[in-house]
Amino acid sequence: MAESTLYERLGGREAIRAVVDDFYDRLLADDELGPFFADADVSKLRRTQTDFLCEAAGGPETYDAAPVREAHLHVPFTPEHIERAVGLLRESLAEFDVPEDDADAVVQAVARYESDLLARPDDESA
C-alpha cells in the first residue's frame, strides 16, 4: 500500500478547514495579531488559507487567490508577528492532535512564504 499523503494524514479538506477555523479564531483573539484583521474579509481568508494548506499538503484543491506576496504587501508584519502566528498555528494543530512530524510539515509549507509575508511595497520585486 502506498504511503499516505500529508493531506490524507491531516484528514482531508474538512479536517484542514477545522484547523484553519481554529487558527483564525486564535489570530483574531490575539492582542498582537488580531488588529491586522480588523478590516479583513475573514471568511474569505479562511477559505483561501484552507485551499492553500490543502494544496501544500498534496490535496486536490488549488490555491487560486492573489499571490502571497501581493496579498500581504499592505500588512506591516514583522518577523516576531510571523513567529507568533506560527505559534498559534502549532496550537491549532495540537488542538486537533496532529502528530508533530505532520505539524512540522504544515509549518514548513507556510514558512516557505516568510519573505513574501514580510515584503513591503517599496521592496524590489522577487
C-alpha atoms as an extended CHARMM CRD file, in Angstrom:
* protein
*
       126  EXT
         1         1  MET       CA              0.0000000000        0.0000000000        0.0000000000  PROA      1               0.0000000000
         2         2  ALA       CA              1.2950000000        3.4480000000       -0.9040000000  PROA      2               0.0000000000
         3         3  GLU       CA              2.2640000000        5.8220000000        1.8830000000  PROA      3               0.0000000000
         4         4  SER       CA             -0.4850000000        8.3350000000        2.6030000000  PROA      4               0.0000000000
         5         5  THR       CA             -0.0730000000       11.9910000000        1.7210000000  PROA      5               0.0000000000
         6         6  LEU       CA              0.0750000000       14.7380000000        4.3120000000  PROA      6               0.0000000000
         7         7  TYR       CA             -3.3760000000       15.7760000000        3.0670000000  PROA      7               0.0000000000
         8         8  GLU       CA             -4.7610000000       12.3160000000        3.8680000000  PROA      8               0.0000000000
         9         9  ARG       CA             -2.9920000000       12.1350000000        7.2390000000  PROA      9               0.0000000000
        10        10  LEU       CA             -4.4740000000       15.5160000000        8.1730000000  PROA      10              0.0000000000
        11        11  GLY       CA             -7.9500000000       14.1650000000        7.3790000000  PROA      11              0.0000000000
        12        12  GLY       CA             -8.6530000000       15.9140000000        4.0670000000  PROA      12              0.0000000000
        13        13  ARG       CA            -10.3230000000       19.2280000000        3.3650000000  PROA      13              0.0000000000
        14        14  GLU       CA            -12.8560000000       19.2560000000        6.1950000000  PROA      14              0.0000000000
        15        15  ALA       CA            -10.2470000000       18.4680000000        8.8500000000  PROA      15              0.0000000000
        16        16  ILE       CA             -7.8690000000       21.0780000000        7.4100000000  PROA      16              0.0000000000
        17        17  ARG       CA            -10.7340000000       23.5870000000        7.3340000000  PROA      17              0.0000000000
        18        18  ALA       CA            -11.3950000000       22.8910000000       11.0210000000  PROA      18              0.0000000000
        19        19  VAL       CA             -7.7390000000       23.5750000000       11.8730000000  PROA      19              0.0000000000
        20        20  VAL       CA             -7.8100000000       26.7800000000        9.8050000000  PROA      20              0.0000000000
        21        21  ASP       CA            -11.0010000000       27.9240000000       11.5520000000  PROA      21              0.0000000000
        22        22  ASP       CA             -9.4110000000       27.3120000000       14.9380000000  PROA      22              0.0000000000
        23        23  PHE       CA             -6.2350000000       29.1010000000       13.8010000000  PROA      23              0.0000000000
        24        24  TYR       CA             -8.1710000000       32.1760000000       12.6550000000  PROA      24              0.0000000000
        25        25  ASP       CA            -10.1490000000       32.2040000000       15.8980000000  PROA      25              0.0000000000
        26        26  ARG       CA             -6.7990000000       32.3430000000       17.7050000000  PROA      26              0.0000000000
        27        27  LEU       CA             -5.4300000000       35.0340000000       15.3690000000  PROA      27              0.0000000000
        28        28  LEU       CA             -8.4900000000       37.2300000000       15.8040000000  PROA      28              0.0000000000
        29        29  ALA       CA             -8.4140000000       36.8770000000       19.6050000000  PROA      29              0.0000000000
        30        30  ASP       CA             -4.6820000000       37.6080000000       19.8270000000  PROA      30              0.0000000000
        31        31  ASP       CA             -3.8420000000       41.0840000000       21.1510000000  PROA      31              0.0000000000
        32        32  GLU       CA             -0.8450000000       41.4560000000       18.8200000000  PROA      32              0.0000000000
        33        33  LEU       CA             -2.2020000000       39.8840000000       15.6470000000  PROA      33              0.0000000000
        34        34  GLY       CA             -5.9430000000       40.4750000000       15.8810000000  PROA      34              0.0000000000
        35        35  PRO       CA             -5.7250000000       44.1510000000       14.8480000000  PROA      35              0.0000000000
        36        36  PHE       CA             -4.2500000000       43.1400000000       11.4720000000  PROA      36              0.0000000000
        37        37  PHE       CA             -7.6000000000       41.5450000000       10.6350000000  PROA      37              0.0000000000
        38        38  ALA       CA             -9.8840000000       44.3950000000       11.7290000000  PROA      38              0.0000000000
        39        39  ASP       CA            -10.9180000000       45.2700000000        8.1650000000  PROA      39              0.0000000000
        40        40  ALA       CA            -10.3000000000       41.8730000000        6.5740000000  PROA      40              0.0000000000
        41        41  ASP       CA            -12.8210000000       39.5750000000        4.9160000000  PROA      41              0.0000000000
        42        42  VAL       CA            -12.1080000000       36.7960000000        7.4000000000  PROA      42              0.0000000000
        43        43  SER       CA            -14.4430000000       34.2750000000        5.7610000000  PROA      43              0.0000000000
        44        44  LYS       CA            -12.5180000000       34.7220000000        2.5020000000  PROA      44              0.0000000000
        45        45  LEU       CA             -9.2170000000       34.3880000000        4.3700000000  PROA      45              0.0000000000
        46        46  ARG       CA            -10.4080000000       31.1610000000        5.9740000000  PROA      46              0.0000000000
        47        47  ARG       CA            -11.3670000000       29.7630000000        2.5410000000  PROA      47              0.0000000000
        48        48  THR       CA             -8.1400000000       30.7720000000        0.8260000000  PROA      48              0.0000000000
        49        49  GLN       CA             -5.9750000000       29.5700000000        3.7350000000  PROA      49              0.0000000000
        50        50  THR       CA             -7.7960000000       26.2340000000        3.6510000000  PROA      50              0.0000000000
        51        51  ASP       CA             -7.1640000000       25.9370000000       -0.1060000000  PROA      51              0.0000000000
        52        52  PHE       CA             -3.5180000000       26.9270000000        0.4050000000  PROA      52              0.0000000000
        53        53  LEU       CA             -2.9190000000       24.3040000000        3.0900000000  PROA      53              0.0000000000
        54        54  CYS       CA             -4.8410000000       21.6350000000        1.1830000000  PROA      54              0.0000000000
        55        55  GLU       CA             -2.7210000000       22.2130000000       -1.9120000000  PROA      55              0.0000000000
        56        56  ALA       CA              0.5100000000       22.4030000000        0.1230000000  PROA      56              0.0000000000
        57        57  ALA       CA             -0.3930000000       19.0940000000        1.7960000000  PROA      57              0.0000000000
        58        58  GLY       CA             -0.8500000000       17.3370000000       -1.5510000000  PROA      58              0.0000000000
        59        59  GLY       CA             -4.6160000000       17.5770000000       -1.8210000000  PROA      59              0.0000000000
        60        60  PRO       CA             -6.6270000000       18.1720000000       -4.9930000000  PROA      60              0.0000000000
        61        61  GLU       CA             -7.5510000000       21.7610000000       -4.0770000000  PROA      61              0.0000000000
        62        62  THR       CA             -5.8570000000       24.6520000000       -5.8150000000  PROA      62              0.0000000000
        63        63  TYR       CA             -4.8840000000       27.9110000000       -4.1510000000  PROA      63              0.0000000000
        64        64  ASP       CA             -6.0380000000       30.4770000000       -6.7030000000  PROA      64              0.0000000000
        65        65  ALA       CA             -6.1740000000       33.6570000000       -4.6310000000  PROA      65              0.0000000000
        66        66  ALA       CA             -3.7580000000       36.5630000000       -5.0260000000  PROA      66              0.0000000000
        67        67  PRO       CA             -0.0970000000       35.5800000000       -4.7410000000  PROA      67              0.0000000000
        68        68  VAL       CA              1.0150000000       35.5530000000       -1.1020000000  PROA      68              0.0000000000
        69        69  ARG       CA              3.4210000000       38.4670000000       -1.6160000000  PROA      69              0.0000000000
        70        70  GLU       CA              0.8170000000       40.6470000000       -3.3410000000  PROA      70              0.0000000000
        71        71  ALA       CA             -1.8700000000       39.8300000000       -0.7810000000  PROA      71              0.0000000000
        72        72  HSD       CA              0.3450000000       40.8560000000        2.1480000000  PROA      72              0.0000000000
        73        73  LEU       CA              2.2240000000       43.9160000000        0.8440000000  PROA      73              0.0000000000
        74        74  HSD       CA             -0.0380000000       46.2700000000        2.8120000000  PROA      74              0.0000000000
        75        75  VAL       CA              0.3290000000       44.3160000000        6.0660000000  PROA      75              0.0000000000
        76        76  PRO       CA              3.2450000000       45.5320000000        8.2210000000  PROA      76              0.0000000000
        77        77  PHE       CA              4.1860000000       42.1320000000        9.6240000000  PROA      77              0.0000000000
        78        78  THR       CA              7.4880000000       41.7610000000       11.4410000000  PROA      78              0.0000000000
        79        79  PRO       CA              9.4280000000       38.5180000000       11.9570000000  PROA      79              0.0000000000
        80        80  GLU       CA              8.0460000000       38.4990000000       15.5050000000  PROA      80              0.0000000000
        81        81  HSD       CA              4.4830000000       38.5990000000       14.1560000000  PROA      81              0.0000000000
        82        82  ILE       CA              5.2300000000       35.6330000000       11.9070000000  PROA      82              0.0000000000
        83        83  GLU       CA              6.7520000000       33.7480000000       14.8360000000  PROA      83              0.0000000000
        84        84  ARG       CA              3.6510000000       34.4850000000       16.9280000000  PROA      84              0.0000000000
        85        85  ALA       CA              1.3320000000       33.3330000000       14.1280000000  PROA      85              0.0000000000
        86        86  VAL       CA              3.3260000000       30.1240000000       13.7000000000  PROA      86              0.0000000000
        87        87  GLY       CA              2.9740000000       29.5030000000       17.4280000000  PROA      87              0.0000000000
        88        88  LEU       CA             -0.7900000000       29.9040000000       17.1340000000  PROA      88              0.0000000000
        89        89  LEU       CA             -0.8410000000       27.5820000000       14.1260000000  PROA      89              0.0000000000
        90        90  ARG       CA              1.0560000000       24.9850000000       16.1610000000  PROA      90              0.0000000000
        91        91  GLU       CA             -1.5210000000       25.3750000000       18.9590000000  PROA      91              0.0000000000
        92        92  SER       CA             -4.3380000000       24.7720000000       16.4720000000  PROA      92              0.0000000000
        93        93  LEU       CA             -2.6090000000       21.7080000000       15.0490000000  PROA      93              0.0000000000
        94        94  ALA       CA             -2.0770000000       20.3610000000       18.5770000000  PROA      94              0.0000000000
        95        95  GLU       CA             -5.7510000000       21.0140000000       19.4020000000  PROA      95              0.0000000000
        96        96  PHE       CA             -6.6290000000       18.5570000000       16.6160000000  PROA      96              0.0000000000
        97        97  ASP       CA             -3.9920000000       16.0240000000       17.7010000000  PROA      97              0.0000000000
        98        98  VAL       CA             -1.9190000000       16.4140000000       14.5410000000  PROA      98              0.0000000000
        99        99  PRO       CA              1.2880000000       14.3870000000       15.0290000000  PROA      99              0.0000000000
       100       100  GLU       CA              4.4150000000       16.5080000000       15.4760000000  PROA      100             0.0000000000
       101       101  ASP       CA              6.0170000000       15.4130000000       12.1760000000  PROA      101             0.0000000000
       102       102  ASP       CA              2.8880000000       16.3710000000       10.2440000000  PROA      102             0.0000000000
       103       103  ALA       CA              2.5540000000       19.6410000000       12.1710000000  PROA      103             0.0000000000
       104       104  ASP       CA              6.1800000000       20.4110000000       11.2600000000  PROA      104             0.0000000000
       105       105  ALA       CA              5.3740000000       19.7440000000        7.5900000000  PROA      105             0.0000000000
       106       106  VAL       CA              2.4310000000       22.1710000000        7.7210000000  PROA      106             0.0000000000
       107       107  VAL       CA              4.5700000000       24.8470000000        9.3790000000  PROA      107             0.0000000000
       108       108  GLN       CA              7.3220000000       24.3120000000        6.7930000000  PROA      108             0.0000000000
       109       109  ALA       CA              4.7790000000       24.8030000000        3.9840000000  PROA      109             0.0000000000
       110       110  VAL       CA              3.8700000000       28.1740000000        5.4790000000  PROA      110             0.0000000000
       111       111  ALA       CA              7.4760000000       29.0970000000        6.3440000000  PROA      111             0.0000000000
       112       112  ARG       CA              8.4460000000       28.9310000000        2.6660000000  PROA      112             0.0000000000
       113       113  TYR       CA              6.4810000000       32.1620000000        2.2490000000  PROA      113             0.0000000000
       114       114  GLU       CA              8.0120000000       34.1590000000        5.0980000000  PROA      114             0.0000000000
       115       115  SER       CA              9.8410000000       36.5880000000        2.7920000000  PROA      115             0.0000000000
       116       116  ASP       CA              6.5910000000       37.1830000000        0.8800000000  PROA      116             0.0000000000
       117       117  LEU       CA              4.7160000000       37.8000000000        4.1410000000  PROA      117             0.0000000000
       118       118  LEU       CA              7.3500000000       40.3300000000        5.2230000000  PROA      118             0.0000000000
       119       119  ALA       CA              7.6520000000       42.1220000000        1.8430000000  PROA      119             0.0000000000
       120       120  ARG       CA              6.8770000000       45.8330000000        1.5890000000  PROA      120             0.0000000000
       121       121  PRO       CA              5.6390000000       47.7840000000       -1.4630000000  PROA      121             0.0000000000
       122       122  ASP       CA              8.9810000000       49.5730000000       -1.7840000000  PROA      122             0.0000000000
       123       123  ASP       CA             10.9570000000       46.3050000000       -1.8090000000  PROA      123             0.0000000000
       124       124  GLU       CA             12.4190000000       45.1250000000       -5.0690000000  PROA      124             0.0000000000
       125       125  SER       CA             10.2010000000       42.5160000000       -6.7340000000  PROA      125             0.0000000000
       126       126  ALA       CA             11.3120000000       38.9820000000       -6.0190000000  PROA      126             0.0000000000
